[in-house]
């Protein structure tokens, strides 16, 4: 993880497209290590916007701790 002074306090930005080492058919992604930001997305009936049926993919609460 890196710090970025251009982000507002309380904001976390995650790069998409990483963490697919075990995803079938994604040869390029499988060779690129990283974390899967989709693992933070909510699941279940409350994870979709009811009118459009689109998944909530922004404004996901996270907790950070110094290691």
Order of alpha helices (4+ residues) and beta strands (2+ residues): alpha
